[in-house]
Amino acid sequence: MRKNIEALINKTRTIVVGLFKTKTTIEALRTLSTRVETLRHLHTVMHEVPEQQKQYATMLEDAYTALAQVETKGDELVQELEYHHARLGKAVASEGEGR
C-alpha cells in the first residue's frame, strides 16, 4: 500500500513538473513572438538615441533568452518523439516475428 502511495505521489509530481515546463515554454514562445514583433516595428531613427538603444538591446536579449528556452523544449520533445517512434518500431517488429 505504501509503495502504491509513493508511486502515485511520484507520478503526480512528474505531471505537475511537466505542466509547469509546458506553461513556461508557452510563455517563452509568447515573449519571443512579442519581442520580435516589437523589434520589427522599430524605426532606424530609434537606434540612434542612446536610451532607445538600451531598450532595443534589452528586447534583443529577452528574445534570445526566450528562443533558447523554446529551442531546449523543442529538443526535448524531439527526443521524446524519437523514443516513442522506436518503441512503436519494436512493437511492430515483435508482432511481425510472432506471426
GICOR-V842058 format. One record per residue. N is the residue number from 1. RES is the residue in one small letter. SS is DSSP state (hx for helix, st for strand, lp for the rest). Layout:
n:res:ss
N:RES:SS
N:RES:SS
This chain:
n:res:ss
1:m:lp
2:r:hx
3:k:hx
4:n:hx
5:i:hx
6:e:hx
7:a:hx
8:l:hx
9:i:hx
10:n:hx
11:k:hx
12:t:hx
13:r:hx
14:t:hx
15:i:hx
16:v:hx
17:v:hx
18:g:hx
19:l:hx
20:f:hx
21:k:hx
22:t:hx
23:k:hx
24:t:hx
25:t:hx
26:i:hx
27:e:hx
28:a:hx
29:l:hx
30:r:hx
31:t:hx
32:l:hx
33:s:hx
34:t:hx
35:r:hx
36:v:hx
37:e:hx
38:t:hx
39:l:hx
40:r:hx
41:h:hx
42:l:lp
43:h:lp
44:t:hx
45:v:hx
46:m:hx
47:h:hx
48:e:hx
49:v:lp
50:p:hx
51:e:hx
52:q:hx
53:q:hx
54:k:hx
55:q:hx
56:y:hx
57:a:hx
58:t:hx
59:m:hx
60:l:hx
61:e:hx
62:d:hx
63:a:hx
64:y:hx
65:t:hx
66:a:hx
67:l:hx
68:a:hx
69:q:hx
70:v:hx
71:e:hx
72:t:hx
73:k:hx
74:g:hx
75:d:hx
76:e:hx
77:l:hx
78:v:hx
79:q:hx
80:e:hx
81:l:hx
82:e:hx
83:y:hx
84:h:hx
85:h:hx
86:a:hx
87:r:hx
88:l:hx
89:g:hx
90:k:hx
91:a:hx
92:v:hx
93:a:hx
94:s:hx
95:e:hx
96:g:hx
97:e:hx
98:g:hx
99:r:lp
